Amino acid sequence: MRKSTNPTAIRFQQSLKQLGLNTEVVEFSESTRSAADAAAAIGCELAQIVKSLIFKTSKTGRAVLVLASGVNRVDESLIRAELGEKLGKADADFVRESTGFSIGGVPPFAHHQELPIFIDQDLLAHSSLWAAAGTPNAVFEISPTELIEASGGIVKKVSEGES
């Protein structure tokens, strides 16, 4: 783990400071693109990883971000009930256009566009979380309270089965 040198991660670090968050973006030589990779590199529980999943609504074509615990699989019907329309897959170009970041490095906030954000209620069970910081190798630590405040997201059950 080292201090970030990637220009995109450095730009995200500036966003953290503008939001008053006193946390440091760090980079790994290995990828932290998947939740399992991130947990292994950081040395934390998989449940502490914040997965940033971008969906595209079927009718309006808008981007929706779901911030899910690394151990959970998102139940799209729970988000559909909130939005009133189905969710579809978002391709890499759509993700970059909507957020300004590539798949595997999408942070929970500081996107190009304002988007609806849903936060997995299971993330609140941890005092410390780790999320992507703009690149597939960069992450930052954040508390659940800070995540909610900085993202403006709605806390909700987003996973299949019992939560």
N, C-alpha and C positions, 0 to 999 in steps of 0.2 A: 504494500500500500504506500502510495506516495502522493504528494500534493499534485493537483491537476495542472497539466501543461497544455492540454488541448484547447484551442480557441473557443470551441462551442461550450465546453465545460467551464472555462473561465468566464464566458459571457453569462452562463447560468449562475456562477458564483456571485457575480455582480447583482443579479436579480435577488439572490438570497439576502445580500447586504441591504438592498433597497427595501426589502420587506422587514428588516430588523431582525433577521434570523442569524444567530451567532453560531454557525456551523460551517465546516470546511468540506468542500468537494475534494474527494480523493479518487485516484485512479489506480487500477490494477494492470499488471502486464497481461494477465489472462482476462478473458471476456467475462463480464457480469451480465450478459444479454438475457440469460434465462434466470428465473428465480433460484433454481438449484445452483447454478454457477455462482450467482451473487452470494448466496448464503455460505457456500463453501469458501469463497475467497475472503469474505468478511469474517467468518467464524461465528455466525449467529444462527438462530433457528430459522428454518424456512418460513415459518409463520410471521417473522418480523420483516420479511421482504415485501415491499409495496410493488405489486405488478401494475403497470400502467397499460390498460387495454383500451384501444380506440375502436369504436364501432361506428358504422354509418347508418343513419336512420333510413328506412325503406321509402317513405313518402317524401320527406323534405330534404333528404340527402345531407343532413347536418352531422357533424362529428359529435360523438358522446364519449366521454372518458370515464372508465370504471377503474377505481383504485382498489385492487383486491389483495387480500393476504396471499402470500406465496403458496400456501397449502390449499387454497380454495379454487374451485372451478366456478366461473360465473354462470348463473342461471339467467339467461337473457330474458326469460318471461317476466322476471321480477322487475327488470328495468323497463321492459315494454309496458307493463302495467302503470308505471310512473309517467312515461312519455306519451302513451297512447298510440305508439306505432312500433312496428317490428324493427329489430336491429339486424344489420347485415355485416359482412366482413368489410374491413377497410384495407385497401391495398397500400403499398408502401408510398406511392405518390400522394394519395389522399392524406395519409398520416403526416407526411412532411409538410404538405400544403396547409393542413389544419393547425398543426402544432409548431412547426418550425424545426422539428427534430425527427430523426429517423427511428424506425421500429427498433426496439431494444435499448433505446436511450431516452425515451420520452419521460420527462420529469412530471411531477404531479401538478405543476403550475408554471407560469411564465411562458405561455403559448402565444403564437401569432394571433389566434382568434380566441374570443371568449367562448367557452363550451360548457355544456352541462356536465357536472362532475358528481359522480356517486362514489362514496367511500364505504368500503366493506366494514360493517360494524365489528367484525372480528379483529380488526386492526387495533381497536381500542383496548384490547386485553393486554397490550404490551406497553412498557414505559418508553421503549426506544424502537424506532423503525428505520429501515434503510430503503432509499428510493433512487431511481435513476437520476443522473444529473446532466443529461444532454448527449451522452455518448454511450456506446455499449460497454465501455470500460470504466465509466465514472459513476460514483454514487455519493450520497450524503446521508447523514443521520438526522432524524427529526422525531419529535415527540408526536403522539396522536393529536394532541391539542393544537400544536403548531401546524400540523398537516391540515386540519380542518379549517383553521383560521386563514392560512396562506392560500389554500385552494378555493375556499368558498364552497366546498362540496357539501352534498347532503349525505349524512350518515344513514345507511340502510342495509338491510339484509340483502346481499347480492349473490350468495352462494347456494348451490344445490344442497338438498338434504338439511339435516339439523345444523344449526349454527350455534 
